[in-house]
Every structure is written in C-alpha cells, then in structure tokens.
C-alpha cells in the first residue's frame, strides 16, 4: 500500500503513482498554478488542500511547445511501438490511437464509467483499443509503460475537452513523507536544455533573426529586459562582461559549456523557458508546426 498522487481531468483520475513510482507533471502547469483544489476520498468525503490546477488547453499549449506537437507526438508514439515490437506484435497506429482517445468526452465521463476498470484510466484506454489486442501484442502492458504525455496530448486533440480543469493532487503525497514540494517542482535538466535550444531556434526562425544579437534585440522589443549578466570569453583569453536578455544568456551558456565564467542554474533555465513560452503565446500567429 502507499499514498497516491493523481492527475485528473474534469475530476476523472487519468494518471496516478505512489511511493517511489510516479510521473512528474509539474511542467504541464504554468507558474501560479498552485492553489486550493478538492480531494475526493472514500464515502464521497471531500477535502480542500493545495494542488496544481490549470486547463487542458493551457497544458496543450505547453505540450505543443515542449516537445509534443502533433508531429512530435506521432514520431514518439511510432518509436515507442517500434521498440515494443522488438519482442511483440502490436499493429496499433498513431491514427488509430488518436481516434480512440478523442472519442472520450470528459465533459460527460464519470468515475462510474471507470469502475469496471477498477478506476484505472490506462485499463480504460486498453479497452478502447481492444480491437488491436492479442497475446502477441501485449497491449495492456504497452499502454501501462507508454509516456503519459502522449496520452494527454492526444486527449487534447478533442477541442471540447480543452476548457476542462486539469489538476495534480499532490498534498497527501507530501504529507505522507514520500516527497517534498521541491521534489515535485524539480526540473528534468536535460529535457529543458533540449526544449530551450529548440524554442530559441524556432523563435529565431519566426522572427527572421539569424544572429544572437539580432534575436536579443527582438526579445528586448517585446519587453524582455537585458538584465542577465553574461561573461564572454574572447579568443585572446580576455573576458567581456555584458548584459543580455535571460533567454539569450541561457542560450549562450548551453552552447558554450567550455566557458568557465558562467554557471547555468536550474532556476535560470526554468525561468527562461517560461519567458519563451510567454513570448510564443503573444505572437500574432502561431509558430509553424507547433499545434
């Protein structure tokens, strides 16, 4: 037994973990998402405790810009199936997966609908895909191990699901002593470095800026201050100290790890990602391919 930590969509638990086995969903929630939410317990007991809350629409935007655009999600899903089929025979396509999941209307889905599956959403999904199951496919095990962000990204393709509340119920997990809030809000540094690099490149292409200086100017024009110190190492061994926008400074720290005069902190990396997301949201037209 253990204390669960759950992700819910419109009150329906769609992912859960306990003890040392759980998915970190903090990256789906924008800053300021920590609030009081309802926790449902046995015998319909409801308590209000801290939790993270946003809408599926906001999570959809973040998914699209942080590695799970439609094309990226399809590629990741197909790679997961290909790896699975090294020892299995699963004939499930991304399109079939999408059709099945976008058929789920979370505005009308109730916990009672999941009762036959012991309230396990992954078992519910496996049942939706039963036509592709066989002893050789091992579908239920595949769904159990599938990157949950792919499932959530596909659920968001049903547009009328997007206004619904997405909540991460974590407080019982903290109170039980399994994690701290710092554990829950920790970053996956390698993933964020990749996402930051891709976001800077996409925004540079969007802005038509081919140089770091030109892109830095473009960010300043959009209200991002040059308030981050960066030490540039020159070819003659001297060091030039300058002020840059946070995304440009972080970009340089990522691209020049040989420079010992700067240290990229997790805090700066996380904040820079949020700056880039805010800029992306305010663009007059979306960045191509990120839907």
N, C-alpha and C positions, 0 to 999 in steps of 0.2 A: 504494500500500500504506500501511498505518498500523497502529497499535496499537489493538485493540478494547477497549471497555468494555461489559460484558454484564450483563443482568439475567436470572436463571434461576429457574425454579420446579421444585423437586424435581430439580435437575440438568439441566433442559432449558432451553436458552437461548431466551428469549421476546422479548428486545429487545437490540439492540446498536447501538453507534455507534463512530466513530473520528475521530481528528484533531479538527477543529473542529465536527463534526456528531454530537451525542449528546443524549440526553434526561437531564435531571437527575431521578433517582429518590430522592434523599435524603429528601424529605419523606414518603415511604412508610414510613420506618423510625423507630421511637421512639428517644429518647435511650438510649445504652448499647448500640446495635446493632452498633457496630464491634468486630469480633472476628477470629479466625483462621478462614479458610474454605479449602476445597480448590479449586485451579485445575487444570482438565484441559487438557492440551496434546496435541500430535500424538504418535502412537505410544503412547497411553494413559499418558503421563507425568503424574503428579500432584504438585503442589507446594502447600504451605500458606503462605498470605500473608494480610495484612489484607483484610477485606471487610466489607460491611454484611450482617447477617443478621437476619431475623425470620420470622414465619409469614405465610402468605397471610391468615390470619384477622386478625392484627394490622393488616396493610395494608388489609384490608377495612374494619375499624373506622375507620381514618384516612380512607380514601376516602369512606366514608359521611358523615363529619363535616366533610370539607374540600372539599365541592362535587360529590361524586359519589355521592349517594344514588341509589336506583333511579330515582326520578322525575327527578332532575337529570341522571343519565346518559342516560336516554331522551331528554330535551329536547336535550341537547348532541349526541347522535347524530343526531337528526332534523334539527337545524340544520345539521350537517355534510353530511348527504345533500342538504338543500335547497340549500346553497351549491354543492355538487358538480353538482347538476342544472341550474345556470345554463348549463352548457355540455356536459352529459352526460345520460344517461337511465338512472339506476340505480334499480331498483324494490325495493331492499332495505329491509325494515322493521327496527326495533329488535327486535321479537319474533323475526323470522327469524334475525337476528344472534345473539341470545341462545340460541336453540335449538341453533344450530350449535356455538357455543363451549362451552356447558355439556355438550355431548356428549363433550367431551375429558376423559378420565380421566388426570390427571397421575400418579396412583399407578402406572399401568402403561405410560404413554407412555415410549418410549426414544429416544435420539438416532438409532437406526437408522430409526425411523418418519419422521424428518425428512430423512433422507439424500436421498430423491428430490427434495427441495425445496432442495438444497444447504444444509441445516441452517438455512434461513431460516424462522422461525416465521410471518412475515407471508405468505410464499408458501404455507405450510401452511394458514393461515386462508383465504386466497383460494381454495384448492382446496376447502375445506369449503363455501364459498359459490358454487361453480362454477355452480349452477343459476341464479344471478342475474347471471351474467356475459354480456357481449356486447360487440361492438365499440363500441356506443354507451354502455354502462355504464362501461367502463374500470375494472372492479372492482379489479384488482391495484394500480393507481395510487391508488385511493381508500383501500384498506387501508394502503398504504405511508405515506400522509400523515395517517391518522386519529390523533387524540390517543390515545397508547398507554394512558393511564389508563382510557379507556373499555373497551379490550380487557381489561385486567386486572380492572376492576370486574365485567365480565360473567363472566370466568373464575371469579371468587369466588362467583358465584351457584350454582355447584356445590358444595354444602356439604362433600362428602368431599374436595374439593381444599384446603379452608381450613387443615387442620393441617400442610400440607406446607411445607417451607422455601423462603423467598424470599430470594435472595442477589443483591447487587450487587457484582460483581467489578471493582474499580477500580484495584488496585495497579499493574498493568502500565502502565496509562494514566498514572498519576503518575510511575512510574519512567522512562517514555519522555520525560517533559518536556512533555506536552501540557497538563496541568492541575496544580494543587496541591490539597491536601485542602481548603483554604479555598474553592477554586472549586467543588468537589463539594458542599460543605455550605452554599454561599451560598443566600440566600432569594430568592424572587420577591416582592419587597416589595408590589407592587400586589395580587397574588393573596392574600397573607397578610392585608393590610388588609381586603379583602373578606371573607375567611373569618372573621377575628376579629369583624367587625361582625355577621355572620350568626350566629356562635356565641353571642355575648353576647345578641343578641336572642332566640334560641331558648331559651337557658337562663333568661333573664328571664321569658319566657312560661311555661316549665316550672315555675319557682319561684313564679309569680304575683306577681312584684315589678315594679311599674310605674315605680319611681324608681331613679336611680343609687345613692342612699344605701341604699335597701332592698336592692338587689341586692348592694351591697358588704357589708352586714350578713350576707346569706345566704351569701356566699362565706366570710366570717370564721367563721360557724357550721360550715363544712365544712373548717376547718383552714387556710385561706389567710390568711397574716399581713398586717396593714396595715403594710407595710414599704417601700412605694414613695412617694417624695415627689412631690407634685403641687402646682403653683402655679396657683391660680385667679385669673383676672383679673376684678375686680369692675366694676360699671357706673360707679363713680365714679373708676376708674383705679387704685385701690389693688390690691394683690396679697395674697391669703391663701394661706399655705403650710400644707399639710395632708399627712397620711399616708393612703394608700389601699392596697387590695389591688392587685397588679400588673394584673389584667385591667381593673379599674375605671379605674386611671390611664391605661392604654393606650387604653381606650375613649374617655376624655376627650381625649387627645392627638389621636386620629383625628378626633373630631367637632369639635374646636376648633383647626383649623390656624392660625387668626388669632391665637391666643395665643402670643406670642413667648417666654414664660417657661418653656417646656418643649421638650424635643427627644426625639422618639421614635426610639430606636436600633433597628437590626435585631435586636440581641441581646434587647432587652426585648420586641419584637414576637414573636420566635420563642418566647421563654420563656413569654409569656402564652398563646400558642396551646397550648403543652404543658400549662399549668395547666388550661385549659378542657377539653382532651381528658381529662385525669385525672379532673376533676370529672364529666364526662359518663359516663365508664366506671364510676364508682361509684354512679351513680343507681340507685334501686331498680327503675325501669322505664325503657326507652329513651326518648329524645326522639322524639316522634311524627314520622313521615316520614323518619327517618334510618336506613333499612335498605336 
